[in-house]
Amino acid sequence: MVQAGDDLAGLILGIGILPRPDDVVVVAQKVVSKAEGREVVLASVTPSARAEELARETGKDARVVELILQESTRVVRARPNLIIVQHRLGHTMANAGIDQSNVAAEGEERALLLPVDPDASAAALSARLGCPVVISDSFGRAWRRGTVGVAIGCAGLPALVDLRGQPDLFGRELHVTLTGFADEIAAAAGLLMGQAAEGQPVVILRGLTWSAPDCPATELVRPAQEDLFR
């Protein structure tokens, strides 16, 4: 039960399995956000007229909708109980990543926002833990059902690996292959983390290798000029 101001790196180091320099520690966004004080008491939120309108359209709490709008640059789609937005970090995602699951009420309704800068959060954890770090969150996908773990922050490894120019098994040159390396790591960790009441927000991956240069998770966001569906 992580609280605002907790030493998250210290808690991780205290679990009894010390990460090696070539391990990757995957940390759930939820505990990062909690430690960074990203919980908002809903009673403190005053919905705007736009939030009230969108709340009527979707059936969501207008205070939560107001937080969604504050964390977003545009609303992409809306339907009952769902708002798809472009988050201020660039991600196109449901409800701006704002969540109330596994957030203790403590007498007041609360919502949890994403970290202000997940790559910076990952870098701070990586410096303390002495190994690469990925911060994961659960995303839905436009053309497939079900949520999977993706990387919203990382440090010490390449979020994106460019395989263009390399040959396939038969010597044919690859022209378009970019691998979401950090997303694959987050998805693998998600098999152990779970997405409900498992209470397992930290996973250590051991045995991974890579040769590409480090790059942050912001590199995973598709630029507007490459987005055919915008």
mmCIF file of the C-alpha atoms, coordinates in Angstrom:
data_MODEL
# 
_entry.id   MODEL 
# 
loop_
_atom_site.group_PDB 
_atom_site.id 
_atom_site.type_symbol 
_atom_site.label_atom_id 
_atom_site.label_alt_id 
_atom_site.label_comp_id 
_atom_site.label_asym_id 
_atom_site.label_entity_id 
_atom_site.label_seq_id 
_atom_site.pdbx_PDB_ins_code 
_atom_site.Cartn_x 
_atom_site.Cartn_y 
_atom_site.Cartn_z 
_atom_site.occupancy 
_atom_site.B_iso_or_equiv 
_atom_site.pdbx_formal_charge 
_atom_site.auth_seq_id 
_atom_site.auth_comp_id 
_atom_site.auth_asym_id 
_atom_site.auth_atom_id 
_atom_site.pdbx_PDB_model_num 
ATOM 1   C CA . MET A 1 1   ? 0.000   0.000   0.000   1.00 0.00 ? 1   MET A CA 1 
ATOM 2   C CA . VAL A 1 2   ? 2.316   2.714   -1.276  1.00 0.00 ? 2   VAL A CA 1 
ATOM 3   C CA . GLN A 1 3   ? 1.651   6.234   0.011   1.00 0.00 ? 3   GLN A CA 1 
ATOM 4   C CA . ALA A 1 4   ? 2.652   9.688   -1.212  1.00 0.00 ? 4   ALA A CA 1 
ATOM 5   C CA . GLY A 1 5   ? 6.256   10.406  -0.336  1.00 0.00 ? 5   GLY A CA 1 
ATOM 6   C CA . ASP A 1 6   ? 7.265   6.768   0.118   1.00 0.00 ? 6   ASP A CA 1 
ATOM 7   C CA . ASP A 1 7   ? 10.783  5.789   -0.946  1.00 0.00 ? 7   ASP A CA 1 
ATOM 8   C CA . LEU A 1 8   ? 9.770   3.501   -3.796  1.00 0.00 ? 8   LEU A CA 1 
ATOM 9   C CA . ALA A 1 9   ? 13.336  2.478   -4.644  1.00 0.00 ? 9   ALA A CA 1 
ATOM 10  C CA . GLY A 1 10  ? 13.915  1.623   -0.987  1.00 0.00 ? 10  GLY A CA 1 
ATOM 11  C CA . LEU A 1 11  ? 10.782  -0.516  -0.923  1.00 0.00 ? 11  LEU A CA 1 
ATOM 12  C CA . ILE A 1 12  ? 11.924  -2.370  -4.051  1.00 0.00 ? 12  ILE A CA 1 
ATOM 13  C CA . LEU A 1 13  ? 15.394  -2.983  -2.628  1.00 0.00 ? 13  LEU A CA 1 
ATOM 14  C CA . GLY A 1 14  ? 13.735  -4.328  0.508   1.00 0.00 ? 14  GLY A CA 1 
ATOM 15  C CA . ILE A 1 15  ? 11.856  -7.164  -1.220  1.00 0.00 ? 15  ILE A CA 1 
ATOM 16  C CA . GLY A 1 16  ? 14.843  -9.475  -0.803  1.00 0.00 ? 16  GLY A CA 1 
ATOM 17  C CA . ILE A 1 17  ? 15.903  -9.920  -4.436  1.00 0.00 ? 17  ILE A CA 1 
ATOM 18  C CA . LEU A 1 18  ? 18.568  -7.359  -5.279  1.00 0.00 ? 18  LEU A CA 1 
ATOM 19  C CA . PRO A 1 19  ? 18.571  -6.494  -8.999  1.00 0.00 ? 19  PRO A CA 1 
ATOM 20  C CA . ARG A 1 20  ? 21.758  -7.053  -10.954 1.00 0.00 ? 20  ARG A CA 1 
ATOM 21  C CA . PRO A 1 21  ? 23.121  -4.339  -13.294 1.00 0.00 ? 21  PRO A CA 1 
ATOM 22  C CA . ASP A 1 22  ? 21.909  -6.263  -16.360 1.00 0.00 ? 22  ASP A CA 1 
ATOM 23  C CA . ASP A 1 23  ? 18.425  -6.971  -14.949 1.00 0.00 ? 23  ASP A CA 1 
ATOM 24  C CA . VAL A 1 24  ? 15.388  -4.912  -15.909 1.00 0.00 ? 24  VAL A CA 1 
ATOM 25  C CA . VAL A 1 25  ? 13.039  -3.868  -13.126 1.00 0.00 ? 25  VAL A CA 1 
ATOM 26  C CA . VAL A 1 26  ? 9.464   -3.286  -14.288 1.00 0.00 ? 26  VAL A CA 1 
ATOM 27  C CA . VAL A 1 27  ? 7.362   -1.131  -11.968 1.00 0.00 ? 27  VAL A CA 1 
ATOM 28  C CA . ALA A 1 28  ? 3.608   -0.655  -12.243 1.00 0.00 ? 28  ALA A CA 1 
ATOM 29  C CA . GLN A 1 29  ? 2.566   2.934   -12.933 1.00 0.00 ? 29  GLN A CA 1 
ATOM 30  C CA . LYS A 1 30  ? 0.120   2.835   -10.051 1.00 0.00 ? 30  LYS A CA 1 
ATOM 31  C CA . VAL A 1 31  ? 2.755   2.621   -7.308  1.00 0.00 ? 31  VAL A CA 1 
ATOM 32  C CA . VAL A 1 32  ? 4.902   5.238   -9.037  1.00 0.00 ? 32  VAL A CA 1 
ATOM 33  C CA . SER A 1 33  ? 1.949   7.626   -9.181  1.00 0.00 ? 33  SER A CA 1 
ATOM 34  C CA . LYS A 1 34  ? 1.072   6.932   -5.544  1.00 0.00 ? 34  LYS A CA 1 
ATOM 35  C CA . ALA A 1 35  ? 4.632   7.558   -4.346  1.00 0.00 ? 35  ALA A CA 1 
ATOM 36  C CA . GLU A 1 36  ? 4.751   10.788  -6.352  1.00 0.00 ? 36  GLU A CA 1 
ATOM 37  C CA . GLY A 1 37  ? 1.532   12.065  -4.798  1.00 0.00 ? 37  GLY A CA 1 
ATOM 38  C CA . ARG A 1 38  ? -0.595  11.926  -7.933  1.00 0.00 ? 38  ARG A CA 1 
ATOM 39  C CA . GLU A 1 39  ? -3.788  11.038  -6.056  1.00 0.00 ? 39  GLU A CA 1 
ATOM 40  C CA . VAL A 1 40  ? -6.573  13.629  -6.269  1.00 0.00 ? 40  VAL A CA 1 
ATOM 41  C CA . VAL A 1 41  ? -9.483  13.868  -3.838  1.00 0.00 ? 41  VAL A CA 1 
ATOM 42  C CA . LEU A 1 42  ? -12.560 14.164  -6.052  1.00 0.00 ? 42  LEU A CA 1 
ATOM 43  C CA . ALA A 1 43  ? -14.281 16.529  -3.622  1.00 0.00 ? 43  ALA A CA 1 
ATOM 44  C CA . SER A 1 44  ? -11.586 19.079  -4.478  1.00 0.00 ? 44  SER A CA 1 
ATOM 45  C CA . VAL A 1 45  ? -12.436 19.036  -8.205  1.00 0.00 ? 45  VAL A CA 1 
ATOM 46  C CA . THR A 1 46  ? -14.903 21.525  -9.732  1.00 0.00 ? 46  THR A CA 1 
ATOM 47  C CA . PRO A 1 47  ? -16.181 20.287  -13.115 1.00 0.00 ? 47  PRO A CA 1 
ATOM 48  C CA . SER A 1 48  ? -16.240 22.698  -16.035 1.00 0.00 ? 48  SER A CA 1 
ATOM 49  C CA . ALA A 1 49  ? -19.236 23.052  -18.358 1.00 0.00 ? 49  ALA A CA 1 
ATOM 50  C CA . ARG A 1 50  ? -17.436 20.851  -20.907 1.00 0.00 ? 50  ARG A CA 1 
ATOM 51  C CA . ALA A 1 51  ? -16.847 18.202  -18.251 1.00 0.00 ? 51  ALA A CA 1 
ATOM 52  C CA . GLU A 1 52  ? -20.512 18.285  -17.200 1.00 0.00 ? 52  GLU A CA 1 
ATOM 53  C CA . GLU A 1 53  ? -21.587 17.857  -20.821 1.00 0.00 ? 53  GLU A CA 1 
ATOM 54  C CA . LEU A 1 54  ? -19.208 14.963  -21.447 1.00 0.00 ? 54  LEU A CA 1 
ATOM 55  C CA . ALA A 1 55  ? -20.235 13.367  -18.150 1.00 0.00 ? 55  ALA A CA 1 
ATOM 56  C CA . ARG A 1 56  ? -23.881 13.342  -19.257 1.00 0.00 ? 56  ARG A CA 1 
ATOM 57  C CA . GLU A 1 57  ? -22.852 11.805  -22.578 1.00 0.00 ? 57  GLU A CA 1 
ATOM 58  C CA . THR A 1 58  ? -20.738 9.049   -21.034 1.00 0.00 ? 58  THR A CA 1 
ATOM 59  C CA . GLY A 1 59  ? -22.366 8.492   -17.652 1.00 0.00 ? 59  GLY A CA 1 
ATOM 60  C CA . LYS A 1 60  ? -19.051 9.125   -15.884 1.00 0.00 ? 60  LYS A CA 1 
ATOM 61  C CA . ASP A 1 61  ? -18.476 11.193  -12.751 1.00 0.00 ? 61  ASP A CA 1 
ATOM 62  C CA . ALA A 1 62  ? -18.120 14.816  -13.896 1.00 0.00 ? 62  ALA A CA 1 
ATOM 63  C CA . ARG A 1 63  ? -15.222 15.328  -11.488 1.00 0.00 ? 63  ARG A CA 1 
ATOM 64  C CA . VAL A 1 64  ? -13.313 12.451  -13.080 1.00 0.00 ? 64  VAL A CA 1 
ATOM 65  C CA . VAL A 1 65  ? -14.147 13.821  -16.523 1.00 0.00 ? 65  VAL A CA 1 
ATOM 66  C CA . GLU A 1 66  ? -12.703 17.187  -15.486 1.00 0.00 ? 66  GLU A CA 1 
ATOM 67  C CA . LEU A 1 67  ? -9.444  15.483  -14.504 1.00 0.00 ? 67  LEU A CA 1 
ATOM 68  C CA . ILE A 1 68  ? -9.433  13.627  -17.826 1.00 0.00 ? 68  ILE A CA 1 
ATOM 69  C CA . LEU A 1 69  ? -9.775  16.907  -19.701 1.00 0.00 ? 69  LEU A CA 1 
ATOM 70  C CA . GLN A 1 70  ? -7.040  18.553  -17.637 1.00 0.00 ? 70  GLN A CA 1 
ATOM 71  C CA . GLU A 1 71  ? -4.655  15.693  -18.430 1.00 0.00 ? 71  GLU A CA 1 
ATOM 72  C CA . SER A 1 72  ? -5.450  15.649  -22.170 1.00 0.00 ? 72  SER A CA 1 
ATOM 73  C CA . THR A 1 73  ? -4.839  17.710  -25.272 1.00 0.00 ? 73  THR A CA 1 
ATOM 74  C CA . ARG A 1 74  ? -7.905  16.506  -27.189 1.00 0.00 ? 74  ARG A CA 1 
ATOM 75  C CA . VAL A 1 75  ? -10.860 14.135  -26.967 1.00 0.00 ? 75  VAL A CA 1 
ATOM 76  C CA . VAL A 1 76  ? -10.681 11.522  -29.712 1.00 0.00 ? 76  VAL A CA 1 
ATOM 77  C CA . ARG A 1 77  ? -13.895 9.559   -29.093 1.00 0.00 ? 77  ARG A CA 1 
ATOM 78  C CA . ALA A 1 78  ? -16.495 9.165   -26.356 1.00 0.00 ? 78  ALA A CA 1 
ATOM 79  C CA . ARG A 1 79  ? -19.196 6.621   -25.599 1.00 0.00 ? 79  ARG A CA 1 
ATOM 80  C CA . PRO A 1 80  ? -20.968 5.456   -22.410 1.00 0.00 ? 80  PRO A CA 1 
ATOM 81  C CA . ASN A 1 81  ? -18.371 4.861   -19.669 1.00 0.00 ? 81  ASN A CA 1 
ATOM 82  C CA . LEU A 1 82  ? -15.387 5.546   -21.944 1.00 0.00 ? 82  LEU A CA 1 
ATOM 83  C CA . ILE A 1 83  ? -13.490 8.587   -23.145 1.00 0.00 ? 83  ILE A CA 1 
ATOM 84  C CA . ILE A 1 84  ? -10.556 8.135   -25.532 1.00 0.00 ? 84  ILE A CA 1 
ATOM 85  C CA . VAL A 1 85  ? -8.163  11.064  -25.417 1.00 0.00 ? 85  VAL A CA 1 
ATOM 86  C CA . GLN A 1 86  ? -4.743  12.148  -26.507 1.00 0.00 ? 86  GLN A CA 1 
ATOM 87  C CA . HIS A 1 87  ? -2.896  12.449  -23.218 1.00 0.00 ? 87  HIS A CA 1 
ATOM 88  C CA . ARG A 1 88  ? -0.554  15.361  -22.546 1.00 0.00 ? 88  ARG A CA 1 
ATOM 89  C CA . LEU A 1 89  ? 2.321   12.833  -22.821 1.00 0.00 ? 89  LEU A CA 1 
ATOM 90  C CA . GLY A 1 90  ? 1.223   11.989  -26.372 1.00 0.00 ? 90  GLY A CA 1 
ATOM 91  C CA . HIS A 1 91  ? -0.433  8.623   -25.751 1.00 0.00 ? 91  HIS A CA 1 
ATOM 92  C CA . THR A 1 92  ? -3.864  7.964   -27.230 1.00 0.00 ? 92  THR A CA 1 
ATOM 93  C CA . MET A 1 93  ? -5.567  6.166   -24.374 1.00 0.00 ? 93  MET A CA 1 
ATOM 94  C CA . ALA A 1 94  ? -8.729  5.564   -22.381 1.00 0.00 ? 94  ALA A CA 1 
ATOM 95  C CA . ASN A 1 95  ? -9.700  8.092   -19.714 1.00 0.00 ? 95  ASN A CA 1 
ATOM 96  C CA . ALA A 1 96  ? -6.249  9.754   -19.758 1.00 0.00 ? 96  ALA A CA 1 
ATOM 97  C CA . GLY A 1 97  ? -4.952  6.813   -17.736 1.00 0.00 ? 97  GLY A CA 1 
ATOM 98  C CA . ILE A 1 98  ? -6.909  8.062   -14.712 1.00 0.00 ? 98  ILE A CA 1 
ATOM 99  C CA . ASP A 1 99  ? -7.889  5.176   -12.488 1.00 0.00 ? 99  ASP A CA 1 
ATOM 100 C CA . GLN A 1 100 ? -9.761  4.493   -9.250  1.00 0.00 ? 100 GLN A CA 1 
ATOM 101 C CA . SER A 1 101 ? -9.046  0.771   -8.944  1.00 0.00 ? 101 SER A CA 1 
ATOM 102 C CA . ASN A 1 102 ? -6.684  -0.244  -6.132  1.00 0.00 ? 102 ASN A CA 1 
ATOM 103 C CA . VAL A 1 103 ? -6.797  3.316   -4.787  1.00 0.00 ? 103 VAL A CA 1 
ATOM 104 C CA . ALA A 1 104 ? -7.804  3.259   -1.119  1.00 0.00 ? 104 ALA A CA 1 
ATOM 105 C CA . ALA A 1 105 ? -10.743 5.594   -0.455  1.00 0.00 ? 105 ALA A CA 1 
ATOM 106 C CA . GLU A 1 106 ? -9.724  6.465   3.125   1.00 0.00 ? 106 GLU A CA 1 
ATOM 107 C CA . GLY A 1 107 ? -13.100 8.115   3.640   1.00 0.00 ? 107 GLY A CA 1 
ATOM 108 C CA . GLU A 1 108 ? -12.860 10.199  0.453   1.00 0.00 ? 108 GLU A CA 1 
ATOM 109 C CA . GLU A 1 109 ? -13.235 9.251   -3.190  1.00 0.00 ? 109 GLU A CA 1 
ATOM 110 C CA . ARG A 1 110 ? -9.932  9.574   -4.999  1.00 0.00 ? 110 ARG A CA 1 
ATOM 111 C CA . ALA A 1 111 ? -8.536  9.199   -8.504  1.00 0.00 ? 111 ALA A CA 1 
ATOM 112 C CA . LEU A 1 112 ? -4.962  8.482   -9.551  1.00 0.00 ? 112 LEU A CA 1 
ATOM 113 C CA . LEU A 1 113 ? -3.220  10.354  -12.387 1.00 0.00 ? 113 LEU A CA 1 
ATOM 114 C CA . LEU A 1 114 ? -0.226  9.230   -14.424 1.00 0.00 ? 114 LEU A CA 1 
ATOM 115 C CA . PRO A 1 115 ? 3.213   10.455  -13.286 1.00 0.00 ? 115 PRO A CA 1 
ATOM 116 C CA . VAL A 1 116 ? 4.089   13.947  -14.471 1.00 0.00 ? 116 VAL A CA 1 
ATOM 117 C CA . ASP A 1 117 ? 7.135   12.633  -16.390 1.00 0.00 ? 117 ASP A CA 1 
ATOM 118 C CA . PRO A 1 118 ? 7.344   8.814   -16.454 1.00 0.00 ? 118 PRO A CA 1 
ATOM 119 C CA . ASP A 1 119 ? 10.737  8.764   -18.204 1.00 0.00 ? 119 ASP A CA 1 
ATOM 120 C CA . ALA A 1 120 ? 12.167  10.972  -15.454 1.00 0.00 ? 120 ALA A CA 1 
ATOM 121 C CA . SER A 1 121 ? 10.549  8.731   -12.840 1.00 0.00 ? 121 SER A CA 1 
ATOM 122 C CA . ALA A 1 122 ? 12.172  5.695   -14.471 1.00 0.00 ? 122 ALA A CA 1 
ATOM 123 C CA . ALA A 1 123 ? 15.543  7.454   -14.589 1.00 0.00 ? 123 ALA A CA 1 
ATOM 124 C CA . ALA A 1 124 ? 15.384  8.285   -10.878 1.00 0.00 ? 124 ALA A CA 1 
ATOM 125 C CA . LEU A 1 125 ? 14.531  4.682   -9.991  1.00 0.00 ? 125 LEU A CA 1 
ATOM 126 C CA . SER A 1 126 ? 17.224  3.363   -12.332 1.00 0.00 ? 126 SER A CA 1 
ATOM 127 C CA . ALA A 1 127 ? 19.867  5.510   -10.630 1.00 0.00 ? 127 ALA A CA 1 
ATOM 128 C CA . ARG A 1 128 ? 18.885  4.123   -7.221  1.00 0.00 ? 128 ARG A CA 1 
ATOM 129 C CA . LEU A 1 129 ? 18.475  0.501   -8.283  1.00 0.00 ? 129 LEU A CA 1 
ATOM 130 C CA . GLY A 1 130 ? 21.571  0.369   -10.489 1.00 0.00 ? 130 GLY A CA 1 
ATOM 131 C CA . CYS A 1 131 ? 19.812  -1.240  -13.439 1.00 0.00 ? 131 CYS A CA 1 
ATOM 132 C CA . PRO A 1 132 ? 17.401  -0.369  -16.278 1.00 0.00 ? 132 PRO A CA 1 
ATOM 133 C CA . VAL A 1 133 ? 13.801  0.384   -15.320 1.00 0.00 ? 133 VAL A CA 1 
ATOM 134 C CA . VAL A 1 134 ? 10.512  0.248   -17.212 1.00 0.00 ? 134 VAL A CA 1 
ATOM 135 C CA . ILE A 1 135 ? 7.318   1.831   -15.871 1.00 0.00 ? 135 ILE A CA 1 
ATOM 136 C CA . SER A 1 136 ? 4.328   -0.081  -17.192 1.00 0.00 ? 136 SER A CA 1 
ATOM 137 C CA . ASP A 1 137 ? 0.636   0.624   -17.554 1.00 0.00 ? 137 ASP A CA 1 
ATOM 138 C CA . SER A 1 138 ? -2.283  -1.332  -19.018 1.00 0.00 ? 138 SER A CA 1 
ATOM 139 C CA . PHE A 1 139 ? -3.572  -0.087  -22.362 1.00 0.00 ? 139 PHE A CA 1 
ATOM 140 C CA . GLY A 1 140 ? -6.416  -1.189  -24.579 1.00 0.00 ? 140 GLY A CA 1 
ATOM 141 C CA . ARG A 1 141 ? -5.842  -1.470  -28.329 1.00 0.00 ? 141 ARG A CA 1 
ATOM 142 C CA . ALA A 1 142 ? -7.904  0.019   -31.137 1.00 0.00 ? 142 ALA A CA 1 
ATOM 143 C CA . TRP A 1 143 ? -8.312  -3.168  -33.175 1.00 0.00 ? 143 TRP A CA 1 
ATOM 144 C CA . ARG A 1 144 ? -8.055  -5.873  -30.533 1.00 0.00 ? 144 ARG A CA 1 
ATOM 145 C CA . ARG A 1 145 ? -9.930  -6.680  -27.349 1.00 0.00 ? 145 ARG A CA 1 
ATOM 146 C CA . GLY A 1 146 ? -8.197  -6.894  -23.996 1.00 0.00 ? 146 GLY A CA 1 
ATOM 147 C CA . THR A 1 147 ? -5.593  -4.778  -22.252 1.00 0.00 ? 147 THR A CA 1 
ATOM 148 C CA . VAL A 1 148 ? -1.851  -5.427  -22.242 1.00 0.00 ? 148 VAL A CA 1 
ATOM 149 C CA . GLY A 1 149 ? 1.103   -3.913  -20.447 1.00 0.00 ? 149 GLY A CA 1 
ATOM 150 C CA . VAL A 1 150 ? 2.932   -1.131  -22.268 1.00 0.00 ? 150 VAL A CA 1 
ATOM 151 C CA . ALA A 1 151 ? 5.851   1.098   -21.291 1.00 0.00 ? 151 ALA A CA 1 
ATOM 152 C CA . ILE A 1 152 ? 5.006   4.693   -20.419 1.00 0.00 ? 152 ILE A CA 1 
ATOM 153 C CA . GLY A 1 153 ? 8.484   5.369   -19.047 1.00 0.00 ? 153 GLY A CA 1 
ATOM 154 C CA . CYS A 1 154 ? 11.915  3.749   -19.212 1.00 0.00 ? 154 CYS A CA 1 
ATOM 155 C CA . ALA A 1 155 ? 15.576  4.381   -18.539 1.00 0.00 ? 155 ALA A CA 1 
ATOM 156 C CA . GLY A 1 156 ? 18.778  2.473   -19.215 1.00 0.00 ? 156 GLY A CA 1 
ATOM 157 C CA . LEU A 1 157 ? 17.525  0.623   -22.290 1.00 0.00 ? 157 LEU A CA 1 
ATOM 158 C CA . PRO A 1 158 ? 16.095  1.320   -25.758 1.00 0.00 ? 158 PRO A CA 1 
ATOM 159 C CA . ALA A 1 159 ? 12.337  1.810   -25.752 1.00 0.00 ? 159 ALA A CA 1 
ATOM 160 C CA . LEU A 1 160 ? 12.415  1.428   -29.536 1.00 0.00 ? 160 LEU A CA 1 
ATOM 161 C CA . VAL A 1 161 ? 14.804  -0.742  -31.548 1.00 0.00 ? 161 VAL A CA 1 
ATOM 162 C CA . ASP A 1 162 ? 15.248  0.148   -35.221 1.00 0.00 ? 162 ASP A CA 1 
ATOM 163 C CA . LEU A 1 163 ? 15.870  -2.988  -37.288 1.00 0.00 ? 163 LEU A CA 1 
ATOM 164 C CA . ARG A 1 164 ? 15.638  -1.248  -40.659 1.00 0.00 ? 164 ARG A CA 1 
ATOM 165 C CA . GLY A 1 165 ? 18.589  -2.091  -42.863 1.00 0.00 ? 165 GLY A CA 1 
ATOM 166 C CA . GLN A 1 166 ? 19.227  -5.419  -41.153 1.00 0.00 ? 166 GLN A CA 1 
ATOM 167 C CA . PRO A 1 167 ? 18.743  -8.680  -43.099 1.00 0.00 ? 167 PRO A CA 1 
ATOM 168 C CA . ASP A 1 168 ? 16.117  -11.312 -42.388 1.00 0.00 ? 168 ASP A CA 1 
ATOM 169 C CA . LEU A 1 169 ? 16.913  -15.046 -42.372 1.00 0.00 ? 169 LEU A CA 1 
ATOM 170 C CA . PHE A 1 170 ? 17.235  -15.071 -46.162 1.00 0.00 ? 170 PHE A CA 1 
ATOM 171 C CA . GLY A 1 171 ? 19.205  -11.860 -46.541 1.00 0.00 ? 171 GLY A CA 1 
ATOM 172 C CA . ARG A 1 172 ? 16.235  -9.675  -47.469 1.00 0.00 ? 172 ARG A CA 1 
ATOM 173 C CA . GLU A 1 173 ? 16.714  -6.170  -46.081 1.00 0.00 ? 173 GLU A CA 1 
ATOM 174 C CA . LEU A 1 174 ? 14.158  -4.989  -43.526 1.00 0.00 ? 174 LEU A CA 1 
ATOM 175 C CA . HIS A 1 175 ? 12.621  -1.639  -44.464 1.00 0.00 ? 175 HIS A CA 1 
ATOM 176 C CA . VAL A 1 176 ? 9.914   -0.878  -41.878 1.00 0.00 ? 176 VAL A CA 1 
ATOM 177 C CA . THR A 1 177 ? 10.602  -2.965  -38.754 1.00 0.00 ? 177 THR A CA 1 
ATOM 178 C CA . LEU A 1 178 ? 10.739  -0.969  -35.530 1.00 0.00 ? 178 LEU A CA 1 
ATOM 179 C CA . THR A 1 179 ? 10.469  -3.095  -32.384 1.00 0.00 ? 179 THR A CA 1 
ATOM 180 C CA . GLY A 1 180 ? 8.718   -1.711  -29.301 1.00 0.00 ? 180 GLY A CA 1 
ATOM 181 C CA . PHE A 1 181 ? 11.316  -3.273  -27.005 1.00 0.00 ? 181 PHE A CA 1 
ATOM 182 C CA . ALA A 1 182 ? 10.126  -1.583  -23.815 1.00 0.00 ? 182 ALA A CA 1 
ATOM 183 C CA . ASP A 1 183 ? 6.504   -2.465  -24.604 1.00 0.00 ? 183 ASP A CA 1 
ATOM 184 C CA . GLU A 1 184 ? 7.479   -6.123  -25.028 1.00 0.00 ? 184 GLU A CA 1 
ATOM 185 C CA . ILE A 1 185 ? 9.210   -6.013  -21.640 1.00 0.00 ? 185 ILE A CA 1 
ATOM 186 C CA . ALA A 1 186 ? 6.152   -4.438  -20.017 1.00 0.00 ? 186 ALA A CA 1 
ATOM 187 C CA . ALA A 1 187 ? 3.835   -7.031  -21.567 1.00 0.00 ? 187 ALA A CA 1 
ATOM 188 C CA . ALA A 1 188 ? 6.050   -9.890  -20.370 1.00 0.00 ? 188 ALA A CA 1 
ATOM 189 C CA . ALA A 1 189 ? 6.079   -8.498  -16.829 1.00 0.00 ? 189 ALA A CA 1 
ATOM 190 C CA . GLY A 1 190 ? 2.308   -8.143  -16.981 1.00 0.00 ? 190 GLY A CA 1 
ATOM 191 C CA . LEU A 1 191 ? 1.971   -11.928 -16.972 1.00 0.00 ? 191 LEU A CA 1 
ATOM 192 C CA . LEU A 1 192 ? 3.253   -11.889 -13.389 1.00 0.00 ? 192 LEU A CA 1 
ATOM 193 C CA . MET A 1 193 ? 1.875   -8.525  -12.279 1.00 0.00 ? 193 MET A CA 1 
ATOM 194 C CA . GLY A 1 194 ? -1.726  -9.196  -13.216 1.00 0.00 ? 194 GLY A CA 1 
ATOM 195 C CA . GLN A 1 195 ? -4.305  -6.402  -13.427 1.00 0.00 ? 195 GLN A CA 1 
ATOM 196 C CA . ALA A 1 196 ? -6.655  -6.934  -10.488 1.00 0.00 ? 196 ALA A CA 1 
ATOM 197 C CA . ALA A 1 197 ? -5.962  -7.844  -6.845  1.00 0.00 ? 197 ALA A CA 1 
ATOM 198 C CA . GLU A 1 198 ? -2.605  -9.587  -7.284  1.00 0.00 ? 198 GLU A CA 1 
ATOM 199 C CA . GLY A 1 199 ? -0.665  -6.922  -5.376  1.00 0.00 ? 199 GLY A CA 1 
ATOM 200 C CA . GLN A 1 200 ? 2.475   -7.585  -7.422  1.00 0.00 ? 200 GLN A CA 1 
ATOM 201 C CA . PRO A 1 201 ? 3.623   -4.180  -8.761  1.00 0.00 ? 201 PRO A CA 1 
ATOM 202 C CA . VAL A 1 202 ? 7.312   -5.001  -9.291  1.00 0.00 ? 202 VAL A CA 1 
ATOM 203 C CA . VAL A 1 203 ? 8.825   -7.663  -11.552 1.00 0.00 ? 203 VAL A CA 1 
ATOM 204 C CA . ILE A 1 204 ? 12.518  -8.302  -12.210 1.00 0.00 ? 204 ILE A CA 1 
ATOM 205 C CA . LEU A 1 205 ? 13.422  -9.619  -15.661 1.00 0.00 ? 205 LEU A CA 1 
ATOM 206 C CA . ARG A 1 206 ? 16.743  -11.418 -15.931 1.00 0.00 ? 206 ARG A CA 1 
ATOM 207 C CA . GLY A 1 207 ? 18.619  -12.577 -19.030 1.00 0.00 ? 207 GLY A CA 1 
ATOM 208 C CA . LEU A 1 208 ? 17.618  -9.918  -21.551 1.00 0.00 ? 208 LEU A CA 1 
ATOM 209 C CA . THR A 1 209 ? 20.230  -8.636  -23.985 1.00 0.00 ? 209 THR A CA 1 
ATOM 210 C CA . TRP A 1 210 ? 20.217  -5.774  -26.462 1.00 0.00 ? 210 TRP A CA 1 
ATOM 211 C CA . SER A 1 211 ? 22.688  -3.735  -28.490 1.00 0.00 ? 211 SER A CA 1 
ATOM 212 C CA . ALA A 1 212 ? 20.689  -0.658  -29.504 1.00 0.00 ? 212 ALA A CA 1 
ATOM 213 C CA . PRO A 1 213 ? 21.340  2.712   -27.831 1.00 0.00 ? 213 PRO A CA 1 
ATOM 214 C CA . ASP A 1 214 ? 19.145  3.857   -24.960 1.00 0.00 ? 214 ASP A CA 1 
ATOM 215 C CA . CYS A 1 215 ? 16.094  5.955   -25.785 1.00 0.00 ? 215 CYS A CA 1 
ATOM 216 C CA . PRO A 1 216 ? 13.110  7.036   -23.647 1.00 0.00 ? 216 PRO A CA 1 
ATOM 217 C CA . ALA A 1 217 ? 9.540   5.798   -23.828 1.00 0.00 ? 217 ALA A CA 1 
ATOM 218 C CA . THR A 1 218 ? 8.495   9.058   -25.503 1.00 0.00 ? 218 THR A CA 1 
ATOM 219 C CA . GLU A 1 219 ? 10.055  7.583   -28.663 1.00 0.00 ? 219 GLU A CA 1 
ATOM 220 C CA . LEU A 1 220 ? 7.213   5.044   -28.738 1.00 0.00 ? 220 LEU A CA 1 
ATOM 221 C CA . VAL A 1 221 ? 4.611   7.744   -29.391 1.00 0.00 ? 221 VAL A CA 1 
ATOM 222 C CA . ARG A 1 222 ? 3.867   7.915   -33.114 1.00 0.00 ? 222 ARG A CA 1 
ATOM 223 C CA . PRO A 1 223 ? 4.495   11.419  -34.507 1.00 0.00 ? 223 PRO A CA 1 
ATOM 224 C CA . ALA A 1 224 ? 1.449   13.197  -35.929 1.00 0.00 ? 224 ALA A CA 1 
ATOM 225 C CA . GLN A 1 225 ? 2.871   13.123  -39.469 1.00 0.00 ? 225 GLN A CA 1 
ATOM 226 C CA . GLU A 1 226 ? 3.012   9.308   -39.315 1.00 0.00 ? 226 GLU A CA 1 
ATOM 227 C CA . ASP A 1 227 ? -0.493  8.888   -37.868 1.00 0.00 ? 227 ASP A CA 1 
ATOM 228 C CA . LEU A 1 228 ? -2.857  7.735   -40.638 1.00 0.00 ? 228 LEU A CA 1 
ATOM 229 C CA . PHE A 1 229 ? -5.894  7.712   -38.317 1.00 0.00 ? 229 PHE A CA 1 
ATOM 230 C CA . ARG A 1 230 ? -5.657  11.153  -36.733 1.00 0.00 ? 230 ARG A CA 1 
# 
